[in-house]
Amino acid sequence: MLYKFKSKNASDVIMLEPNARHILEIIGKTPGPKGIIEPAQMTAAIAALEAAVAEEEEAHRQAEVHQDARNEDSGISANNPGLRQRAVPFIQMLQANLKAGSSVMWGV
C-alpha cells in the first residue's frame, strides 16, 4: 500500500506503507487509511522528525566507529536510504503548509 500525503501548498509526497507508518509514528499520529495534520501540530512534528533523523545519523556514526575499531564492514550502504532521505520531503511539505496555515492530509 502507498500513502499519499496531500496539501494545498506543496507537491504530493508518496511513501510506501512501512516508511509512512514510521514517519507518522515519529510525529505521534496513528497510521491509518485517512488522517490530517493541522498547522498547530506541525511545529512539533517537524521537531520530532528532525530529532529522529539526528538520532539515526548519530547511531550510524557510532556504529561506523565501532566497526572501524574492529576492522569490520559497518553494513551501512549508500544504496540503503536512511530516515533523512524519506523525511526531508515530508518536512518540507510540513514547513510550507505551516507557513501558509494549511493542513496536510492523507487518504482523501
C-alpha positions in Angstrom: 0.0 0.0 0.0 1.1 3.6 -0.7 0.5 6.6 1.5 -0.2 9.8 -0.5 0.2 13.0 1.5 -1.6 16.0 0.0 -1.8 19.7 0.7 -2.6 23.0 -0.9 0.9 24.4 -0.6 3.3 21.6 -1.6 3.6 18.8 -4.1 2.2 15.4 -3.0 4.5 13.2 -1.1 4.1 9.5 -1.7 5.6 6.8 0.5 5.5 3.0 0.8 3.4 1.9 3.8 6.3 0.9 6.1 8.1 4.2 5.6 4.9 6.3 6.0 3.9 4.4 9.2 7.4 5.1 10.7 7.1 8.8 9.9 3.6 9.0 11.3 4.6 7.2 14.5 7.5 9.6 15.0 5.2 12.6 14.8 2.6 11.0 17.1 0.0 10.2 14.6 -1.9 6.9 14.3 -1.1 5.3 10.9 -4.4 4.6 9.2 -6.1 4.9 5.8 -7.0 8.6 6.5 -5.6 11.4 8.6 -4.8 15.0 8.9 -2.0 17.1 10.4 -3.2 20.5 11.4 -0.9 23.6 11.3 -0.9 23.7 15.2 0.7 20.2 15.2 3.3 20.9 12.5 6.0 22.6 14.6 6.1 19.6 17.0 6.0 17.2 14.1 8.9 18.9 12.3 11.0 18.9 15.5 10.2 15.2 16.2 11.3 14.3 12.6 14.5 16.3 12.8 15.4 14.8 16.2 14.7 11.3 14.9 16.9 11.9 11.8 19.7 13.3 14.0 19.4 10.3 16.4 19.6 7.8 13.5 22.6 9.5 12.0 24.4 9.6 15.3 23.7 5.9 15.7 25.1 5.2 12.3 28.2 7.3 13.1 28.7 5.3 16.3 28.2 2.0 14.5 30.8 3.0 11.9 33.3 4.0 14.7 32.9 0.7 16.5 33.1 -1.3 13.2 36.2 0.6 12.2 37.8 -0.1 15.5 37.2 -3.8 14.9 38.2 -3.5 11.3 34.8 -4.9 10.1 32.3 -3.8 7.5 29.6 -1.5 9.0 26.9 -2.8 6.7 25.7 0.7 6.1 25.3 1.3 2.4 24.6 4.4 0.3 22.1 2.3 -1.5 20.0 1.9 1.7 18.4 5.3 2.2 18.0 6.4 5.8 15.3 8.3 7.5 16.7 11.6 6.3 16.0 10.8 2.6 12.5 9.8 3.5 11.7 12.5 5.9 13.1 15.6 4.2 10.4 15.9 1.5 7.8 15.4 4.2 9.4 18.0 6.5 9.5 20.5 3.6 5.8 19.8 3.0 5.0 20.5 6.7 7.1 23.7 6.6 5.3 25.0 3.5 1.9 24.3 5.0 2.8 25.6 8.4 3.8 28.9 6.8 0.6 29.1 4.8 -1.6 27.8 7.7 -2.9 24.8 5.8 -3.4 21.2 6.7 -1.7 18.1 5.3 -4.0 15.1 4.7 -3.6 11.6 3.6 -6.1 9.0 2.3 -8.5 11.6 1.0 
